């Protein structure tokens, strides 16, 4: 299961990118429509919050893009790290810490202090994306212990 999750962490961002290029090249397929529909289940897909390539809005917003772009790094790290058991409480702590940049951008935005750019939203989500993938793959591999 861990290797399947890691593979998905590599495949999903690739599929998202290919879908954008298919539309940009005026060669959308049924698969492209499926990708955009699937992405709409996990992302608001607001055009002003999304990156654009050749005038085509990405299937997910900038923040989700950051999560998905970093996921392969976290998944690979989980597979390549030593096989020792890590307490789940430690993994959850790392998840919390990695989520701080995203939480800050959301807080700043909700407070009306500023409107972070799409690039800032994506960069802030990178640590969380890597940490989430690391935690999921590591847990699926049975390399985490119960919360104590």
N, C-alpha and C positions, 0 to 999 in steps of 0.2 A: 504494500500500500504506500509506503514511503517513497519508493521510486516512481510510482504512478503520480503522486502529488508533485514530486519534483519535476517530472516531465510536463505536467500541466502548467507548472509555473513558468516553464520555458515556452511552451506552445501557445498559451493564451495571448501574451503580448505580441507574439509573432503573427498570430491570426488577426489580431486587431490592426496591426500595421499593414498587412497584406490587403485587408478589406478597404482601408483608406486608399491605397494605391490602385486597387481595382476600380473604385468609383472615380478617382481622379483621372484615370486613363480611359474613362468611358467604357469600361468593360465589367460592370457589376454582374455578379452571378447570384443565383439563389442562395449560395452559401454566404455571400455578403449580406443579404437581407436577414439571414438567420443570425449572423454575428451581431448586427446592429440591434435586432430584436432581443437577443440574449443579453446584450450589454444594457439594454433599457431596463432590464429587471433588477440590475444592481447599481445603476447610475441614472441620475436625472437627465443627463445628456443635454444640458443647456448650452446652446451654441456660444454664448458669450463667456462661458466658463470652460470651454473646450479649446484645444489646439486645433489648428487648421493646416492642412497640407494641400497645396494647389487648389485652394478654395473649398476644400472638403472638410467638414467638421469630423473630428475623430469620434469613434463610437462611444468613448467614455470621456468624462471631464478631465481637466488637468490633474486634479487631486487623485482620481482613480488611476490616471496614467502613471503618476509617480508611484503609486502602490504596485501596479503591475510591472513597471519597468524594473523595480528593485527586487521583486519576488524571486527571479531566478538566482540572484546573488545569495539571498537567504537560504533558498532551497539547496543550492550547491554547497554552501557552508555547512548546512545540517548533515548532508551526506558525507562530506569530506572530513568532518571533525572527528576527534577521537570517539571511540565507542563507549566511553564512560557514561554512567547515568547522571543526569542533571535533575535536581529537584524542580518540580513544576512551579513552585513558588518563585524560584530564581528566574525561570522563563517568563513568568507573568510580570515580574519586576522589570525585566528587560523590555517586555512589550509596553509596559506603562511608560518607561523612560523614552522609548523610541516614538511613542505617540505624542510626546510633549510638543514638538514643533508643529504638528498638525493642529493640536488643540489650541496652540497660541494663535495660529492664523485664523481659525474659526472664531475664537474669542474676540480677536481684534475686529473681525468683520461684524460679528453680532453686536458688539458694543458700538459700532458705527465710527470707530477710530480711524479706520482705513479700509480700503478694498485691495487686498493683495492681488498681485498680477497672477496670471495663470502659471507662469514660470515659478513664482514663489510658492504657490499652492503645490505644484508638482515636486519641487525640491523638498518642501517640508514633509511630504508624504513618503519620501524615499526610505528613511529609517524605519517607519512603521511597516512598509511593504516588505522589507527584508526581514524584520523581526517576526512578522506574522508567518511568512513562509518558513522561516527557520523553525519556529515553534510547532507549526503543523507537521512538517516533515519529521522533525525530531521526535515528536510525540507518536506519530504513526510508526516510526521505526522502533518504538519501545525503548527509547533512550531517555525517558523522563520518569521520575518517580511520582507517586501521589503527593498532593499538597499536604504538608504536615501541619 
